[in-house]
Structure formats: C-alpha cells, structure tokens
Amino acid sequence: QVQLVESGGGVVQPGGSLRLDCIASGFTFSHTSMTWVRQAPGKGLEWIADIDPNGGTTRVTDSVKGRLTIVRNNIRHVMYLQMSNLKPEDTALYYCATYNYDYWGQGTQVTVSS
C-alpha cells in the first residue's frame, strides 16, 4: 500500500538548519508530483512547497523562499525539504503528501527555539 514516512524533525535554535526526508513506497514515485505542508500550533494547514515528478519544477511559498528548498531523488524514492536560517515561526508539524493530497505521511515535528 502507499506509504509516506517523514523523518528529520527536531529542536533547533533560530538560524539553524534541518533536512526533512520523506520516503515513499507503494506507488510510482517518479511519476508523481509531491508536496510539503505544515501545521503550526493552533493554526490550519499551510502549503509550503511542491515539486514535479522529475524535480525540474518547484514552487515554494513566499514566507520560506530562500530558506527552504524542495528536492527529490527518484532512484531512492525520497523527497527532501532542506531548511536553513530557521525562525521560531517555522515551528510546526511538517507533512509530505502526494500532490493531489490523496496520501499523507504521519508528520515530523520541527521546533525552532532558543
């Protein structure tokens, strides 16, 4: 069955960096656009970024441009979210999902705090 498993979250100080991984299985990953979504405490879901099947086209929400980069490795069936210069407002539960939101991972918590 389809599985998306995120990892890489943790506690980091402001200005720090993290890389989130999303390991995919159970579907043709190399044919599927993918997305990252986050949910901050007490807030709704926020789309962050998406990437086309071959990784050639990406979109990132304005609030994270220049700080978060979405990439993928179709051989390893993994999508990444490279995050740098993290801010307290980046604190959230981060989910990976297929582009149509049919399938989601369980989420990985990122906490930015001094």
Phi, psi and omega in degrees: 000167180291132176224137172233124184234116178269152174205169175106353179290171179168193178256130182220150178282155175307138184089352182279182184229153173212155170236124176263138177248145174230108181266126185250146175205159175089004176206171183279088186303318185291352178253006191240125169291149185229162183217157171245137180226149177226159177225111178283158181305127177074008182238171179277181179289141179233122174292135181250310188198156170217166186214140182282172188301324181262003176082005184279339181234126178229155174227143180223138180294150187302325186293344182240003181302137181085349181242330182240135181232131178256131178218169179214157175232103185288337178289319180270355182058046182228139171246143183238152169233104179272122185240131178225167181047049185294147182240158178305327180288354174276355177299123184184169168268123185257129180242143164257153182206159170291158189301326181273004177066019177290326184230139183229154168276183183273348178095153175224133187276130172243126179236122179250112186203145176268000000 
